[in-house]
Amino acid sequence: MENKTLFDKVWDSHIVKQVTDGPDVLFIDRHFIHEVTSPVAFVGMKQRGIKTLYPNRTFATADHNTPTINQHLPVEDPLSANQLAALESNTAEHGISHWGLGDKNNGIVHVVGPENGITQPGMTIVCGDSHTSTHGAFGAIAFGIGTSEVEMVLSTQCIMQPKPKKLRITINGTLSKGVTPKDVALFMISKLTTSGGTGYFAEYAGEVFENMTMEGRMTVCNLSIESGARGGMIAPDQTTFDYLEGKPHAPKGEDWDKAVAHWKTLKTDAGAKFDLEYTFDASEIEPMITYGTNPGMGIGITGNIPESKDVEGNEASYNKSLDYMGYATGEAMLGKSIDYVFIGSCTNGRIEDFRAFAQIVKGRKKADNVTAWLVPGSHIVEEQIKNEGLLDIFTQAGFVLRQPGCSACLAMNDDKIPAGKYAVSTSNRNFEGRQGPGSRTLLASPYVAAAAAVTGKITDPREFL
C-alpha cells in the first residue's frame, strides 16, 4: 500500500469523480457563507430555480460589513445594510442556519466555526473567503472559493478543483520568549515570499506546531494563503480532540469515540513524498514586524529594513512599496512612531490573543498618540474577555472593547485607518489601502501590538515579558 500524506488521505476520500486531464469533483463537508460573497450566488440559484442541496451542511454568519459599536442600532451604511439583509432573507428561504447581528453565536466566520465544533478533522471545508485555510488547523482541507463556486457548492455540495502539489514545512526546537504563532507564520512567509507556496497545499510539521495550542495552529493555517499556498493543515492530535470535545456541533457519546478513532489515522505516513520541503529551526525566529505592502516583507523586530538587492523580486516595486510606507532601506523598525493599534480578525481575534495583549498592558497605560481598536472575533470571545477579568485590565489601561466583527482587517465597515496613518495590526494583510485608502499597515503579533499600544512606537515586547 502506498504511503500517503495527510493531505492525500483527506482529498482522495472526498473525490466524487476524476476528470481525465482535468479537475477532481470534490465533495464538501462544510460550507461557510457570509454577507459579502453569497448574495450573487443566491441570485444565480434563483434565476435557475435551484434550492440548496444540503442546507444542514451550510452555516452563515454576518462579519465583514458589521459595525463594531452599537450593533443594536440599524446599520448606517446602506450597502452593508443591504448585504446583511440579503444574507438573512436568503438563509431563511433556503433553510440555512444564520447567526446575524445580535445572535449569541455571531462572530467572524473562521472564529465561530471552530469554537462551535462545526470544524472537524478530515473534513473538506470551503467559504467565499481566502482565509478559510484557518480550519486546516484541525487536519481538514479548507480553502477559499469564488462567488460562482459558492453557487456550485450550494446547489451540488461539490466543487471542481485541480489537486494541488504537496508542500511540507517542518520547524523543530523551542520558540524563544515573546515569539508567538503569528511570528512563526510571518517568519515562514518572509522566507518563502508571497508566491513561494503557489500551486501547493502546505502541511506544517515538527515540534513547534505539535506544541502549539489549537488557537495558535489556527493563526498559522490562517496565514497559509499569504505565501500563495492553496491552504495549510496540521495533523490532528490529543490537543485537537481536547479542544473539540463537548463543543455544540462535535460528535457525542459513541459517535465521539468512533470519530476520534478515525481522526487518529489522519497523519502523514512515514516515507510519504512531498513535492517541496522546507526545514527551519525555532531558534531562528524572533518577534516579527512587516515594513512593506505585502506579508512577505517582514523582519525580526530588532532588524533593519533590507536593501532591494537582498530581497527577491522587482526593485522598482520594492522601492514603490517603501515610498508608500514612508520608510527607507537600512532603517531600524524599533522606535518608529505609530498611530493605531488593531487586535482582532480571523488571524488574532481569539481569547488567547487577548490574554497575550493583557499580559503586556496590565498595570500600564495606553499611549496618548495611539487609537486602539480591540475587537473580539465572536460574542463567545467577548464573554470570555469579560469573565476572565481581561476587560478590567483593558479598561484600567485606557482601552475600550468593541463588539465582534472583521473590523479594521479590511475597509468594508466603519473601522478604517485614515490615509497616511500607521497601524500595528494583528490581522493578515498589509496591502496598499487594505485597512483604508492610504493607510499604512504593520502586521504583528498581539505582544508586539500591545507593546506599541502602550509606548506609541514599535517596541520589542520582550522588554515587558
N, C-alpha and C positions, 0 to 999 in steps of 0.2 A: 504494500500500500504506500502511495506517495506521501512524503512528509509535507504537511500543509501549514501555511501561515494562518494566524488568527483571521486576517482579512479574507483569505481564500475560504476558510470554513464558513464564515457568515455569508459572504457573497454567493458562493456556489449553492448553498442551501436555500437561497431565495430566487434562483433562476427559474422562471416560468417557461421561457423559450429562448433558445440561442439563434440569432440571425447569422447566417453564413457571411463572413467578412463584414459583419455589421455589429450593432449593439446587442447587449443582452436585454431581454424583457425581465425586469426585476420586480418581485412582489414587495410591497411596502407595508411594514407592520404598523407604523405610527406616522401620522401626518399632522404637523402643527401648522396652524394658519393664524395670521394676524390681519390688521385692518389695511395694510398698505398693498400687499401683493395678491390679496384674494378677491377684491371686488370684480376685477376684469374677468377672472376665471369663472366666477358665478354668472356673469353676464353671458359669457360664451356658452355655458351649460344651458342657460335659459333659452338662448336662441336655438339650441339643438334639441330642446325638450328633454334634457337628461337630468336625472337626480343623482345625488352622491351614493355610490355603491355600498360603502361600509361606513355610515356616519359614526359608528361607535369607535372607529379607528382614527377619527379626526378630532383634534382638540383646538379650540380657538381661544385666544386671549388678546386683549387690546393693550398695546405697549408703545409703539413708535410715535404715535401722534398725541399721546395722552399728556395733559398738563401734570406737573408735579406739585402744584399747590391748588387748594380749593377744588378738589376733584368732585365735590358735592354740587358745584355750580355748573350750569351749562358751559360746554366748551366754546370759547370765544371765536377761535379761528374757524371760518366756515368750511374750508377744505377738510380739516381734521374732523370737525363735527360730522360732515357727510360720510367720511370713511368709517368712522366709528359706528354711525347709524346703519351703514350698509352691512357691516360685519354682524351687527345684532339681528337685522332682518334676514340676511342670507342664512345665518346659522339656524334661526328659528324655522325658516322654510325647509331646510334640509335635515332637521333633527340632529344637529351637531351641538355638542356641549359648548357653552360660551361663557367665558369669565370676563365680563365687561367691567367698566369703571364702577367701583363700589363693591364688587364681589370680593369676598374674603380670600378667594384663591387667585385674584388677579395679580398680574405682575409681568415681567419680561418673559417672553416665550421660552427662552433657554434656561431660565431660573425655575419657573413653575413646573416644567415638565419633569425634571429630576426630583424636585422636592416633594412632588406628589406620587412618585413611583411610577409615572407613566413611561419613563425612560428605563429600559432594562437591557441586560447583556444579550448579545446575539441577535438583536433586532436590526431591521433596516428602518431608518428614520429620515424623513425629509421635511423641509419647510422652505417657503419662499423667502429665505434669509440666509446670507452667506455664512453666518456664524453658527449654523446648525451643527457644524463639526464639534461643538461643545459636548454633545451627547455621546461622542466617541469615547469619553472618559469611562463609560460603563462597558466597554467592549462591544459597542454597537457600531454599525456602519451608518454614519449620519452625514448628510451633506445638503447644501443649499440648492434650490431649484428656481427656475424662472416661472413667470406667470402662466405661460402656456402649459408648462409641466405641472403646475398646481392644478390646472383644469384636468390634465391627464390622470393625475393621481386621484382626484375627487371622483372622477367618472369611472375609472377602471381599477383603482388600487394598485396599479402597476406603473412602472416608468421604463423608458428605453434609455440605457446607458452603456457606453463602451466601458469595458473593465479597465480601471487604471493600473499602472505598474505599481510595484511594491517598494516602499522605502522604509528602512528601519533606522531610528536614531537611538543610540544607546548612551546613557550617561551613568557612570558609576562613581562611587565616592560619597562624601557627605557635604551638603551645602554649608557654606560659611554663614556666620551670624549676619542677619539682616537680608539674606538672599531668599526670595520668595519664588513660588512657581511662576509668577509673572516675569521675574527676572530671567528664569530658565528659558521661558518662551522667547523673550526679546533677544536673549543671547543666541538661541538657535537661529532665529530669523536673521540676525546680524551676520552669522556665519554662512547661512545658506543663500542669503539675499531674498528678495521678494519673488524671485522666479525660480529659485533652486528646487522647489518641490513640484513644479508644474508637470502635470501628467502622472503624478504619483498619489498614492494613498499612504499615509505615514503610520507606522507603529512606533510608539515610544516604549523603550525597554531599559532595564537596568535598575540599580539600587535607588537612584534619585526618584524615579517615578513610583517604584514599589513602596517607598517610604512616604509618599505624598498622601494627604487626605483626599477624599473624593472632590472636595471643593477646589483643591489645588490642581488635581487632574483635569477638572473641567476648564480651568483657566488655560492650561497648556493646550488642550484639544481645541478650545475656542479660537486660539491664535494660529492653528494649523494652516488655515486658509491664507494667512498673511505671508506665508512662504511660497504661495502659489499652489500648495497641495490641494487635492480634492477634499481631503478630510484627514483626521488623525484619530488613532484609537489606542487604548491601553487595555491589556488583558484584565478581565475581572478577577478578583481575589477576595479574601476574607473582609478586607476594607470595604469593597463594593457591596458584599452581602450584608454586612452590618449596617451600612448606610440605608439600604433598601428595605430591610426587614421592618414590617409594621407600617410602611407608607401606605396611604389610602388605596393606590392602584396596584400595589405589589401583590403577588400571589399569597394565599393564606393556607394554613394547615398542611395537608398532604401535597397540595399543589406547590406550596413553597419548597418542600423537601425535593420534589421532582425537579423543580426549576433549578435549584442550587446544584443538584447532581449534574444537570445538563450544562449549567454555566461553568462548572469546574473543568469541562472539556474544552472550553473556549480559550485556548492558548496556542501559541506557535509551537509546532513540533520541532524537536531537535533536528538540525540538519535541513530545515526548510529554507528555500532560497529566496533572497530578496534581489531586486534589480539594482538597488543602490543602498549603500550603508554609510552611516556616519557614526563616529565614536568620539565622545568628549569626556573630559574629567570634571567632576563637580567643583574642584578647586579653582578652575579657570574662571568661574562665574562670580561677579560682584554685583551689587545693586546697579541696575541699568537705567539709562535715560536716552530718549531719542532726541536728535538735534535737527532733523530734516523733515521731509514731507512724504516719507513712506516708512513703514515699521522696521524696514531693514537698516535704516540709518540710525543705528543705536550704538552706544558705547557704555563701558563701565563708568559709573558716576565720577570717578576720580580722573577719567581720561580727558584728552583734548580732542577737538573736532579734527578728523583726519584730513590730509591733503587729498585732492582729487585723484592724484596718481596712485594713491594707496587704496582706492575704492573701485570696485568693479563697476563698469557702466560708462555712460556718456558724460564727458567732462562738462559740457555746456549745461546739461540738465542738472548736474550736481551743483554747479555754481548758481543756477537759477533757483534751486531749492534753498540754498544758503541765503541768497538775496531775499527770498520770500520770508525767511525766518529772521532776517536781520542779524545773521551770525557770519563769522569768518573762520577760515581754516586756522588751526593752531590754537584757537581759544579754548580755555577751560570752561566746562559747563558749571562747575561749582561756583556759587556766588552770583549767578545770573538772576536778575530780578524777574519775578513772575506776578501775574495779576489775578488769576483764577486758579482754583483747585476743584477738580471734579472726581468724586469717588462714587462709583456705581457702574452700570451697564451689565451686559451678559458676561463680561470678562471678569469684573471685580465688584459685583453688587451683592455678594453673599455674606452671610453672618461672619465668617472668618475674616473677610476683608475689613469689616467694620471693627472687629476685635483688634486687628493689627493697627488700624488707624487710631483707635482709642488708646492703645498701648503707648503711642508717642505723644498724643495731645493731652493725655491725662496730667493735670496739675500745671498745664501751660495755657497760654492764651493765643488765639488766632491773631496773626499779624494784621495790622491796620490796613495795609495796602492790598490785602487779599479778599476776594469774594469767593466763598466756598459753597459748593453745592454737594450735599450729602444725600444721595438718592438710593434707597434700598431697592433691590431687584424684585421684591414682591411684598405683599402685605404680611406674609409669614416672616420674612426677614425683618420687616418693620416691627412686628410684635416681639421678635427675639431681641432686637436692639433695646426695646423698652424694658423687657423682662429681665435682661441681664445687667441693667444699670448703665449701659453704654450711653443712653440718651442723656443721663445726668452728667456724665463726663463731658459729652459734647457741649451741652448747654453751659456748663461752668466754664468751658474754654472759649465760649463765644460763637459756637456753631449752631446752625439750625438744621433739623432733619426735615427733608422734603418727603413727598409721597411717591410711591413706586412708579417706574416707567423708564423708558430708554433715555430720556432726558438729554443731557449735553453730549452724548456719544455722537449724535448726528443732528443736523439742523432741520429736524422735521417737527419741532414743537417750540414752545416758548423759551426753552433754555438754550440760548445761543451765546457764544463768546463773541464780544464785539471785535470789529476789524482792528488789527494791529496788536491786540492784547495777547499775552502769553498765558496758556492754561496748562498746568500739570494735570494730566488726565489718566485715570486708571482704565480707560476704555481701550479700543483695539486698533483704531486708525487715526493717522495724523496727516491725511491728505490735505492739500490746499482747500480751505473752506469747509472741511468736514464738520467742524463744530460751529460754523457760522461763516459768512463771507469775510475773507481777510483774516480770520482767526489763526493763531499760531499754537499748535498743539505739541506738547512734550509728553510722550507716553511713558508711564512709570508704574511702579507698584504702589499699593496702599501705604507702605512705610515711607517711600520717597515723597508721595503726595502729602502725607501728614507732616513730614519734616519741612516741606516747602510751605505748608499752610501756617505753621507757627513761626517761621523765620522770614517769610516773604521772598525767599530766594531758593535756588537749587542748593540743597544741603544733603550731605551724606547722612542717612538715617541711623547709621551705626553709632554716631555720636550720642544718640538718645536711647540706645538699647542697652 
